[in-house]
Amino acid sequence: MRDYFVYILSNVSRTLYIGVTSNLEARIDAHKRKMNAGFTRDFNVTMVVYVEQFANPDDAIAREKQLKNWNRAKKIALIERANPEWKDLAADWLTGDASVNPAE
């Protein structure tokens, strides 16, 4: 069975990005390598500060939409409950061998 993930990325200025994926390691690897043009690359938003895991893709997508509709203060409170030091949760995940699918 495949798992699905909602994740929040940040940078040192605490700019936030929320995404959903079924391959968390590959997606984070793509963000960190700045493989795709767009917001995360432009603003260097590459630190994983929050992750939720789901068994159902519809639940993950619904949660992503819910979080995106929250105000900034509520998002920050969620992150700080789970990760008060805003550590990069993926700092030691990547080996450089992740199979990246940018279209995912």
N, C-alpha and C positions, 0 to 999 in steps of 0.2 A: 504494500500500500504506500502511496506517495503522500508526503507531507507538504503543506503550504505554509508560507511565512509572510507575515506583515512585519516590516522593519522600518525603523526611523534612523536616518543618517544625520550627521551634523558636521560642522567644521569648528575651528577654534573660536569663531565669532558666534557660534550657536545658531547658525542658519539651519533650518530643518527641511528634510525631504522625507516623504513617506512613500513606500513602495510595497509591492506584493510580488512573490515569486514562488516557484516550486523547486528551485535549485538555489538555495541561499548562498552557498559558498561561491558558486560560479557568478551569481549576480553581484555579490560584494566584490569579488575579484575584478569584474568589469568596471565597477565604480572606482575602485582603488587605482586601476590602471588607466582610468579616464578613456576608456575605449569607445564610448558613445558620446556624441555631441549633445549638449543640452545643459540643463540647470546644474546637475551635480558636478559636471566637469568645469563649467564656467565659474562656479563658486567654491570649488575644492571641497565639496561635501562628501567625505569619504569615511568618516568614523561611524561605526555602528554603535548606537547608543541605546537601542531598544529593539527587542524581537518578541513576537508572539508566534506560536506554532498552531496549525489547524490541520485536521484530517480531511476537511471538506473544502474544496476551492471556493464554493459560494460563500461559506462563512468567512474565509480569508478576505475575499473581495468586499464583502459587506463591512468587515471591520476596517479595512483600508479606507473605504468611503466615510465611515463614521469618524475615524481619526482625522481625516482631511477636513471634515466639517467643524472640528473642535476649534476653539480659539487658542491662540498661542500659549496663554497661561495654563490652560488645561493640559495641553500637550507636554509642556515643561514639567508640570506636576506629575504626570504619568512617568516620564523619564526619570525624574528625581526620586520617585518611590522605588523604582527598580534598579537604578544606576546613579546614586547620588553624586558620585565623583565624575560622571560623564566619561567614563573610560571607554576606549574603543574595544568593544566586546569581540571584535574579529582580529585583534592585533596579532594573535598567534594561530589563527585558523589556516592561513593561506600558505601553501608550499610553493606556489608558482606553477603547479601542475594542474590547476583546476580547468575543467573543460568549460569554456565560456560560450554561452549562446546569447549574443546581444539581442536577438529578436525575442527572447523569452519574456 
